[in-house]
Amino acid sequence: MMYRNTLRMSAACRWTRQLRSDILALNRGLCSSASLSKKEEKAEKKVFYNPQTEIRKESWNAPEDPYEPRHPIPKGEWRGALHQFSKKRGASVELISYLQRGIDFRPSALKKWWGGIQNDATSKDQTFKPDRVAALGFDLGAAHFIVHRGGRVRFKDAKEWVQQDEDGVYDLARHYRPGVFIEEIDARGTDLVYEGVESMMCVDSLYCDVLPEQLKYLKSLNVAGCPMVDDWCIDRLCGEYHNSLQHLDLSGCTRVTQYGIGALTRLRHLRSLNLHALDEVKNIKLLCLLLLDAFPHLEISGISYLGQATETVQQA
């Protein structure tokens, strides 16, 4: 009898322990889930927008707003008076590297800095003006552009050149006139840059459709002594006026290299070429021979190329 009671007591203890463990596990799960739900309720859900599906979603792992600061200043920290005007994003790498540079007050550095500012202003001033083309057309607009900067132009079937007088006044039409075409441009010594060369051409498809004919009668171009004319300008000219340009003067254009001279082979009707003061161009004499080979009737002046170039070819 006593043995049976002992077995019953042990079985009841085991059952009680198992039931207690199950209740504890259930209570733990309920407490943990309840606590998590309260935390989730207190936490602000981030909202992000997906432009592909155009559906507004809510998610706990939504990406952060790129315009919010990564490390905002705590409320207790000190803030300056200009803090309200500061950007949310941090400073760029370029700005930080620029601020870390020392200030160079040497005359050469100041001259370079001032030259860069002037070049930027010149490029901005010579950009394509749609209003000018709309009011004057390409030929008359190019005439105003060149004459206003100290150059001169000659129109087709005209003997006199149009240029500024002593008071800086010139006589050109202020409105579009059909049948007015430029035949020669003399821009020697002007501050012509690539943007200026491009402004005389069609860079807007809207105006190309309305006025497709642009400087189609241009036969002569003189850019001698223009300090900013380089290979890019020559390449643009050769690509635009390859069917009409016959006479070209590049004397004194020290920024032109062998690549710019090589681009002249695109001018199909080139008859005369002036390369004065371009002796420092690499392989200039061989380039002259190549131009003569492409255009047998071409007349190259301003440089002696036959003697030394022939010897170089024979040695090769």
C-alpha positions as a printed Julia matrix, in Angstrom:
316×3 Matrix{Float64}:
  0.0     0.0      0.0
  2.72    2.36     0.92
  4.54    1.57    -2.33
  1.45    2.43    -4.37
  1.09    5.78    -2.62
  4.72    6.55    -3.36
  4.2     5.86    -7.07
  1.1     8.04    -7.12
  2.95   10.9     -5.44
  5.87   10.69    -7.89
  3.49   10.62   -10.88
  1.57   13.6     -9.5
  4.83   15.52    -9.0
  5.99   14.83   -12.52
  2.63   15.9    -13.94
  2.65   19.05   -11.82
  6.16   19.94   -12.96
  5.29   19.43   -16.62
  2.14   21.49   -16.32
  4.04   24.24   -14.54
  6.73   24.33   -17.21
  4.11   24.59   -19.96
  2.36   27.44   -18.15
  5.66   29.27   -17.64
  6.59   28.88   -21.3
  3.18   30.2    -22.34
  3.47   33.13   -19.97
  6.94   33.95   -21.27
  5.7    33.92   -24.84
  2.72   36.12   -24.02
  4.87   38.56   -22.11
  7.49   38.76   -24.83
  4.92   39.19   -27.6
  3.09   41.79   -25.57
  6.25   43.7    -24.91
  7.26   43.57   -28.55
  3.87   44.77   -29.66
  4.08   47.7    -27.27
  7.52   48.61   -28.59
  6.34   48.39   -32.15
  3.4    50.63   -31.29
  5.68   53.2    -29.7
  8.22   53.08   -32.57
  7.42   55.36   -35.51
  6.96   53.45   -38.71
  9.0    54.81   -41.62
  7.18   55.42   -44.84
  8.78   55.3    -48.25
  7.47   55.73   -51.77
  8.11   53.34   -54.63
  7.76   55.24   -57.96
  7.57   52.04   -60.03
  4.46   50.62   -58.4
  3.18   54.01   -57.23
  1.96   52.46   -53.99
  2.55   53.98   -50.59
  3.97   51.39   -48.21
  4.85   51.19   -44.57
  7.77   49.12   -43.39
 10.02   48.89   -40.42
 13.13   48.53   -42.66
 12.37   51.31   -45.15
 15.44   53.16   -46.51
 16.43   56.34   -44.8
 15.64   59.7    -46.32
 18.76   60.81   -48.24
 18.04   64.44   -47.46
 18.03   63.9    -43.69
 21.36   64.36   -41.92
 23.08   61.12   -40.99
 24.32   62.5    -37.69
 21.94   65.22   -36.49
 23.07   67.5    -33.7
 21.59   66.38   -30.36
 19.19   68.76   -28.68
 21.51   69.39   -25.79
 24.5    70.33   -27.95
 25.45   73.92   -28.75
 24.35   75.31   -32.11
 25.59   78.41   -33.86
 23.45   81.28   -35.05
 23.82   80.21   -38.7
 22.78   76.63   -38.03
 19.31   77.24   -39.49
 20.85   78.19   -42.84
 23.15   75.17   -43.1
 22.39   72.39   -45.55
 21.09   69.07   -44.3
 23.64   67.24   -46.38
 27.3    67.37   -45.54
 29.91   69.24   -47.53
 31.13   67.62   -50.73
 34.59   66.13   -51.12
 35.53   68.81   -53.65
 34.64   71.59   -51.23
 36.57   70.0    -48.39
 39.66   69.5    -50.57
 39.38   73.08   -51.79
 39.19   74.43   -48.23
 42.25   72.42   -47.25
 44.39   74.04   -49.91
 46.64   76.87   -48.95
 46.01   80.33   -50.38
 48.63   81.11   -53.0
 49.32   84.84   -53.36
 52.16   84.51   -55.81
 51.83   86.77   -58.88
 51.8    83.78   -61.22
 49.01   82.09   -59.24
 46.94   85.28   -59.09
 47.42   85.8    -62.81
 46.3    82.24   -63.52
 43.26   82.66   -61.27
 42.23   85.91   -62.92
 42.8    84.41   -66.38
 40.49   81.52   -65.55
 37.76   83.92   -64.46
 38.11   85.91   -67.68
 38.03   82.77   -69.83
 34.84   81.58   -68.11
 33.22   84.97   -68.66
 34.26   84.98   -72.34
 32.9    81.48   -72.91
 29.6    82.41   -71.28
 29.37   85.59   -73.34
 29.92   83.75   -76.64
 27.44   80.93   -76.13
 24.63   80.29   -78.59
 21.85   82.91   -78.35
 18.51   81.6    -79.68
 16.96   85.08   -79.62
 19.67   86.44   -81.9
 19.19   83.66   -84.44
 15.42   84.02   -84.3
 15.64   87.76   -85.02
 18.54   87.87   -87.49
 19.13   84.4    -88.92
 22.48   82.6    -88.93
 24.39   84.72   -91.47
 23.32   88.12   -90.2
 23.6    86.93   -86.6
 27.17   85.71   -87.24
 27.98   89.09   -88.82
 26.8    90.91   -85.69
 28.75   88.47   -83.53
 32.05   88.99   -85.4
 31.82   92.74   -85.98
 30.78   93.42   -82.39
 34.03   91.78   -81.21
 36.32   93.75   -83.48
 36.29   91.61   -86.62
 34.88   92.28   -90.04
 32.79   90.43   -92.62
 32.06   90.64   -96.32
 28.75   89.54   -97.74
 28.18   87.75  -101.0
 28.23   89.98  -104.12
 29.55   92.88  -102.0
 32.95   94.57  -102.4
 33.16   96.48   -99.14
 33.81   94.99   -95.71
 31.55   95.69   -92.76
 33.46   96.66   -89.62
 33.44   99.09   -86.74
 34.5   102.69   -87.24
 36.6   104.77   -84.86
 33.64  105.25   -82.53
 32.8   101.53   -82.48
 29.68  101.98   -84.64
 28.85   99.66   -87.54
 26.03   99.44   -90.05
 24.21   96.12   -90.03
 20.55   95.23   -90.39
 18.69   94.68   -87.13
 16.17   92.22   -88.54
 16.29   89.13   -90.72
 16.72   89.73   -94.43
 16.46   86.9    -96.95
 19.27   86.58   -99.47
 21.99   87.95   -97.14
 24.93   85.52   -96.95
 28.44   85.85   -95.52
 31.27   85.01   -97.89
 34.36   86.08   -95.89
 35.06   86.42   -92.18
 38.12   88.22   -90.8
 38.35   87.57   -87.05
 42.08   88.05   -86.63
 43.17   89.04   -83.13
 39.73   88.56   -81.57
 38.99   86.59   -78.39
 37.16   83.88   -80.32
 36.68   80.65   -78.34
 35.01   77.33   -79.05
 31.64   78.57   -77.82
 31.92   81.48   -80.22
 32.66   79.2    -83.15
 29.72   77.03   -82.19
 27.38   80.01   -81.75
 27.65   80.74   -85.49
 26.36   77.25   -86.22
 23.18   75.36   -85.53
 23.25   73.77   -82.08
 19.47   73.71   -81.6
 17.35   71.34   -83.71
 14.43   73.77   -83.55
 16.34   76.45   -85.46
 18.0    73.92   -87.76
 14.56   72.92   -89.05
 13.41   76.51   -89.52
 16.69   77.88   -90.95
 18.56   74.89   -92.38
 20.95   77.01   -94.48
 23.67   78.46   -92.25
 26.78   80.2    -93.65
 26.66   77.89   -96.67
 28.49   80.46   -98.83
 31.42   80.96   -96.41
 34.62   80.66   -98.47
 37.29   82.48   -96.45
 38.03   82.47   -92.72
 40.87   84.33   -91.01
 41.51   83.57   -87.32
 45.16   84.63   -87.27
 46.46   85.61   -83.86
 43.42   84.32   -81.96
 44.93   83.09   -78.68
 42.02   80.79   -77.77
 41.57   78.96   -81.08
 42.6    75.33   -80.59
 42.13   71.88   -82.1
 38.5    71.72   -80.98
 37.69   74.92   -82.87
 39.43   73.66   -86.01
 37.63   70.34   -85.85
 34.27   72.09   -85.46
 34.98   74.39   -88.41
 36.1    71.53   -90.62
 33.04   69.51   -89.81
 30.6    72.36   -90.47
 32.11   74.08   -93.52
 33.8    71.17   -95.28
 31.82   71.81   -98.49
 32.37   75.58   -98.8
 35.56   76.78   -97.05
 38.4    77.48   -99.5
 40.8    79.84   -97.7
 41.94   79.48   -94.1
 44.48   81.5    -92.1
 45.74   79.91   -88.87
 48.92   81.95   -88.45
 49.77   82.66   -84.82
 47.24   80.21   -83.38
 49.68   78.69   -80.9
 47.11   76.34   -79.36
 46.68   74.4    -82.59
 48.61   71.11   -82.58
 49.23   68.35   -85.1
 45.73   67.03   -84.49
 44.15   70.28   -85.61
 46.33   70.41   -88.73
 45.42   66.81   -89.53
 41.72   67.65   -89.31
 42.11   70.04   -92.26
 41.93   67.06   -94.64
 38.16   67.21   -94.2
 38.0    70.53   -96.08
 37.34   69.2    -99.56
 37.7    72.52  -101.43
 40.64   74.01   -99.51
 42.88   76.08  -101.82
 45.05   78.26   -99.58
 46.36   77.76   -96.05
 48.52   80.08   -93.94
 50.51   78.41   -91.14
 52.84   81.25   -90.18
 54.45   80.99   -86.71
 53.41   77.34   -86.33
 56.89   75.85   -86.7
 56.72   74.39   -83.19
 53.87   72.04   -84.13
 55.05   68.46   -84.04
 55.69   67.0    -87.52
 54.32   70.14   -89.13
 56.39   69.65   -92.28
 55.2    66.09   -92.8
 51.64   67.22   -92.2
 52.03   69.82   -94.93
 53.13   67.08   -97.34
 50.13   64.99   -96.39
 47.84   67.96   -97.07
 49.47   68.45  -100.45
 48.98   64.79  -101.2
 45.28   65.09  -100.35
 44.85   68.43  -102.16
 47.35   68.81  -105.04
 46.17   72.38  -105.8
 46.58   73.55  -102.19
 48.89   76.52  -101.61
 50.53   76.5    -98.14
 52.24   79.71   -97.03
 54.02   80.95   -93.92
 56.2    77.88   -93.44
 59.08   76.18   -95.26
 58.38   72.48   -95.42
 59.78   71.01   -98.64
 63.49   70.67   -97.8
 63.58   69.17   -94.31
 60.4    67.16   -94.77
 61.78   65.53   -97.95
 64.98   64.59   -96.12
 62.98   63.09   -93.26
 60.89   61.02   -95.66
 64.02   59.75   -97.46
 65.65   58.76   -94.16
 62.53   56.89   -93.09
